[in-house]
Amino acid sequence: MRLYDAIARILAYVLMMKDFFQILFWIVAIVGGLIAAFKAIAESRRNLRWKQAEMAKTCLDEIWDDKLAFAALRMLDWTGLSFPLPDDGGNTSEISHEQRRASLRVVNTQFPTGDPGPFIRDAYDRLFDGFERLEHFIRIKLIRFEDVEPRLRYYVGKLGTADERPVVEAFLNAYDFKLALCLLERFASWNPAAA
């Protein structure tokens, strides 16, 4: 009997150790699986963040590469420049800041032949279309504001000056550029008094 009891105890011990190792294996597998899942999620977030930044750069590059939108940005920076006309290959007359602001009026929008007003309006339409797209993409989380803010901050600051802001706001509101206006409102440079 003693031999039988000893064998039974050994078998019980072996079975207990088998259960212990099996439980230990399952715990290690679960922990390992959780670690792998968290690493995969973190990597996915890094990839998403990279893609958001890349998409923001692409959208900004599209604005800068668009001849009309870029002309609108240059008009904010410089006075007295002329710009190539898209249709006939000629150039506009020199455009001053005052003339640009007057051309963005929302009443009496007829211009005499040769006046750069239609060109100016087309340029700002194109720029604000780009702003609309940026705001839409920010809202759907395709891009992040912090990726477009540095490149636009200077120009939004120019649009937000006391001379420019009333003209720009009237134009945006009159022509239903609501998303473009929302994008501008994200910038401290749009409203320096509130910053």
C-alpha positions in Angstrom: 0.0 0.0 0.0 2.8 2.4 0.8 4.1 2.1 -2.7 0.7 2.6 -4.1 0.2 5.7 -1.9 3.6 7.1 -2.9 2.8 6.6 -6.6 -0.6 8.2 -6.2 1.0 11.2 -4.4 3.6 11.5 -7.2 0.9 11.4 -9.8 -1.2 13.9 -8.0 1.8 16.2 -7.7 2.6 15.8 -11.4 -1.0 16.6 -12.3 -1.0 19.6 -10.0 2.3 20.8 -11.5 0.8 20.3 -15.0 -2.2 22.4 -14.1 0.1 25.0 -12.5 2.3 25.3 -15.7 -0.8 25.3 -17.9 -2.3 28.2 -15.9 1.1 30.0 -15.9 1.3 29.5 -19.7 -2.2 31.0 -20.2 -1.3 34.0 -18.0 1.9 34.6 -19.9 0.0 34.2 -23.2 -2.7 36.7 -22.1 -0.1 39.2 -20.8 1.9 38.8 -24.0 -1.2 39.3 -26.2 -2.1 42.5 -24.3 1.4 43.9 -24.6 1.3 43.1 -28.4 -2.1 44.7 -28.7 -1.0 47.9 -26.9 2.1 48.1 -29.1 0.0 47.7 -32.2 -2.4 50.4 -31.1 0.5 52.8 -30.3 2.0 52.1 -33.7 -1.3 52.6 -35.4 -1.7 56.0 -33.6 1.8 57.0 -34.7 1.0 56.0 -38.3 -2.3 57.9 -38.1 -0.5 61.0 -36.7 2.1 60.8 -39.4 -0.6 60.5 -42.1 -2.5 63.5 -40.6 0.7 65.6 -40.8 1.4 64.5 -44.3 -2.1 65.2 -45.4 -2.0 68.7 -43.9 1.3 69.4 -45.8 -0.3 68.2 -49.0 -3.3 70.5 -48.5 -1.1 73.5 -47.8 1.1 72.6 -50.8 -2.0 72.6 -53.0 -2.9 76.1 -51.8 0.7 77.3 -52.4 0.9 75.6 -55.8 -2.4 77.1 -57.0 -1.5 80.3 -58.9 -4.6 82.2 -57.9 -4.5 81.2 -54.2 -0.8 82.0 -54.0 -1.5 85.4 -55.7 -4.0 86.1 -52.9 -1.3 85.4 -50.3 1.2 87.6 -52.2 -1.3 90.4 -52.4 -1.4 90.4 -48.6 2.3 90.7 -48.4 3.1 93.2 -51.1 1.5 96.3 -52.6 2.1 97.4 -56.2 2.7 94.0 -57.7 1.1 92.8 -61.0 0.1 89.2 -61.6 -0.1 87.0 -64.7 -3.7 86.6 -65.9 -4.7 83.0 -66.3 -6.6 83.4 -69.6 -4.8 85.7 -71.9 -1.2 85.6 -70.8 -1.1 89.3 -70.0 -0.6 90.8 -66.5 -2.9 92.7 -64.2 -2.2 96.3 -63.5 -0.3 96.9 -60.2 -2.5 96.1 -57.3 -2.4 98.1 -54.1 -3.7 97.0 -50.7 -6.4 99.6 -51.0 -7.4 98.4 -54.5 -7.5 94.8 -53.2 -9.7 95.7 -50.3 -12.0 97.7 -52.6 -12.3 94.7 -55.0 -13.4 92.4 -52.2 -16.5 94.5 -51.6 -19.9 92.7 -51.4 -22.0 95.3 -53.2 -21.6 96.9 -56.6 -19.3 94.1 -57.8 -19.2 95.2 -61.5 -15.8 96.2 -62.7 -14.7 98.2 -65.7 -12.7 96.4 -68.4 -9.1 96.0 -67.5 -9.8 96.5 -63.8 -7.9 93.8 -61.7 -11.0 93.4 -59.5 -12.2 90.1 -61.0 -8.7 88.7 -60.8 -8.5 89.7 -57.1 -11.9 88.2 -56.3 -11.0 84.9 -58.1 -7.7 84.8 -56.2 -9.4 85.2 -52.9 -12.2 82.8 -53.8 -9.6 80.2 -54.5 -7.7 80.9 -51.3 -10.9 80.7 -49.2 -11.9 77.5 -51.0 -8.6 76.1 -49.7 -9.4 77.4 -46.2 -12.8 75.7 -46.4 -11.2 72.4 -47.2 -8.7 72.7 -44.4 -11.4 73.4 -41.8 -13.5 70.5 -43.1 -10.5 68.2 -42.9 -9.8 69.4 -39.3 -13.4 68.8 -38.3 -13.4 65.2 -39.6 -9.9 64.7 -38.0 -8.2 64.0 -41.3 -5.7 66.7 -40.4 -4.9 68.6 -37.2 -4.9 72.4 -36.7 -1.4 72.4 -35.3 -0.1 71.1 -38.6 -1.5 74.0 -40.6 -1.3 76.8 -38.0 2.5 77.6 -38.4 2.4 78.0 -42.1 -0.8 80.1 -42.2 -0.2 82.1 -39.0 1.5 85.0 -40.7 -1.1 85.4 -43.4 -4.0 85.1 -41.0 -2.4 87.8 -38.9 -2.4 90.0 -42.1 -6.0 89.2 -42.7 -6.9 90.0 -39.1 -5.6 93.6 -39.1 -8.0 96.4 -38.4 -7.9 97.4 -42.1 -8.4 93.9 -43.5 -10.6 92.0 -41.1 -13.9 93.9 -41.7 -13.5 93.5 -45.5 -12.6 89.8 -45.2 -15.4 89.0 -42.8 -17.9 90.7 -45.0 -16.7 88.8 -48.1 -16.7 85.5 -46.3 -20.2 86.0 -44.9 -21.6 87.3 -48.1 -20.3 84.4 -50.1 -21.0 81.7 -47.5 -17.4 80.8 -46.7 -18.5 79.7 -43.2 -15.9 77.0 -42.8 -13.1 79.4 -43.9 -14.3 81.9 -41.3 -14.3 79.1 -38.7 -10.7 78.3 -39.7 -9.6 81.9 -39.3 -11.3 82.0 -35.8 -9.0 79.2 -34.6 -6.0 81.5 -35.0 -4.9 83.9 -32.2 -3.5 86.1 -35.0 -7.0 86.5 -36.4 -8.1 88.4 -33.3 -5.0 89.7 -31.5 -7.0 91.6 -28.9 -8.3 88.2 -27.6 -4.9 86.6 -27.5 
